[in-house]
Amino acid sequence: MLHDPMTRGRGDDGRFCGRSGRRPGRCAADLPAGPRPVLDYLDPLGLAEPLLATVPHTRAHAFRWHTPGRTYTLADYRNASRRHPYYALIPQARFLPWLARQAEELGADIRMGARFRALLRDADDRVCGVEYTGDGDAKRLTADVVVAADGRSSKVRQVSRVVPTELGAHLDMLWFAVPRRADDAPLSGLDLFAEPGSALVLLGQDDTWQIGYDIPAGTLPEVRDHGVAPIAAAIRRAAPWLDDRLDALTSVNQMTLL
């Protein structure tokens, strides 16, 4: 039996849990409770400063809501943290490999390409590991704790007999990225644009704008039927300076549902 946690999932939660669980004398439970900036949680693990020094990112000092009539500041991050008075926007594709390397330096065993098959249970029906497929072979990995960090459609949760709490979210987001230019509008980097019938988010991430377009939950098939034109038109109304870059958006299938 391994005397360590095992995390199933390749996103932020999974790799952060793996990294914190491998730090000598610390585990995820040591992190302070309460609504604090993520960088303040990374500080006790010795991760915040190396992350900011090596991974390209942008810093937003406010979350702003733009309406046709005026702009509102929904959150001001300048006083959110003494050490990090801003919101750092870091592309996941850069953050996750960096975090994985930090975990491996402390002895974490990261197995890429592993596909979950089943939970292992002991004689008392307690979860004690997982069965997975790796390199074409069925394998087993035992652990004292198994963390399911594999997203909203978690396969681990589905077979664990754990009943999730439904939060009743009414919106889904479709995401698309376009290049960012030096002469783009001076937004905060965390901006919400709303108009009657639609809303979209612009996140500034180093060399790209991540654009999120909200749709009613469960309506993706209908959105596909209407095509990408209404979405592109809404983005052009909110951010006309993105006009030529939206020519690359030709299908709803290019967008990622989150």
C-alpha positions, -999 to +999 in steps of 0.1 A: +000+000+000+013+034-009+012+059+020+005+089-003-025+104-020-033+095-056-049+121-079-069+112-110-071+143-133-048+164-154-062+199-147-052+225-122-069+208-093-053+175-100-017+187-104-019+212-076-032+185-052-004+162-063+023+189-058+010+199-023+006+163-012+043+156-020+058+185-001+076+172+030+056+180+061+027+195+042-005+183+025-035+200+009-052+201+043-025+225+055-037+252+033-056+280+051-093+282+047-112+312+034-116+332+001-080+342-006-061+347-039-047+316-054-012+330-053-015+333-015-022+295-014+008+288-036+031+309-013+033+283+016+043+257-010+071+279-023+055+281-057+042+316-062+074+335-069+090+309-091+058+307-111+056+344-117+093+346-125+093+318-151+058+315-167+046+344-190+014+359-176-006+391-174-018+409-143-053+423-139-061+447-111-099+447-115-128+427-128-150+450-148-185+447-161-193+467-193-228+475-203-241+497-232-245+526-206-216+524-183-188+503-168-188+488-133-159+475-112-171+442-097-138+434-080-107+454-072-077+431-066-053+459-055-062+452-019-069+415-021-034+405-011-004+422+005+021+402-015+001+399-047-022+428-052-035+417-086-050+387-105-025+367-125-038+353-157-017+323-168-026+300-198-034+265-185-012+251-213+018+268-197+008+265-161+002+227-160+035+215-174+054+239-151+034+226-121+040+190-131+078+196-132+077+211-097+058+180-084+082+156-100+112+174-084+097+164-050+092+128-060+056+128-074+050+100-099+030+116-128+017+090-153+006+107-185-018+090-209-033+068-181-070+060-187-091+053-156-109+020-157-122+012-121-117+019-084-100-007-062-117-016-030-105-035+000-123-061+020-142-034+039-153-018+006-130+011+012-115+027-019-078+019-019-066+027-054-074+026-091-072+003-121-061+021-153-048+015-188-013+027-196+009+019-226-018-005-237-018-026-206-042-028-176-024-017-144-032-011-108-021+016-084-029+015-047-031+046-024-044+057+010-064+085-007-078+088-042-088+123-054-111+126-084-100+158-102-112+148-136-137+175-143-175+180-144-181+146-160-158+128-136-156+090-144-142+084-109-172+101-093-196+081-115-183+047-103-176+058-067-213+058-056-209+094-044-240+115-051-230+150-063-247+182-051-264+198-080-257+236-080-283+243-107-259+263-130-280+279-157-251+289-181-224+272-201-195+291-217-181+286-252-144+296-254-123+308-283-088+324-285-075+352-308-041+368-310-034+398-287-018+429-302+002+458-285-023+484-297-055+466-285-079+484-262-065+490-227-089+466-208-083+453-173-077+418-185-108+405-167-137+420-185-174+411-188-195+426-216-233+424-213-261+434-236-297+423-237-297+386-246-260+379-244-228+383-224-192+375-231-159+375-212-125+387-224-095+374-205-061+388-214-035+360-214+000+372-224-002+369-262-039+359-266-074+370-257-096+342-244-131+350-254-160+333-235-196+335-248-224+324-225-252+302-236-281+287-216-270+253-201-277+224-224-284+244-255-252+237-275-271+217-302-294+247-308-264+271-309-247+249-335-279+250-356-278+288-357-242+288-366-213+310-355-225+343-371-246+355-340-216+348-317-192+367-339-216+396-342-219+399-305-181+399-300-178+426-327-203+448-310-185+444-276-149+446-290-149+460-325-111+462-325-111+424-327-130+425-361-104+410-385-092+384-360-128+369-358-126+359-395-108+328-383-140+318-363-160+299-389-177+272-369-191+267-334-171+235-333-139+256-331-151+267-296-146+248-264-176+242-241-168+247-204 
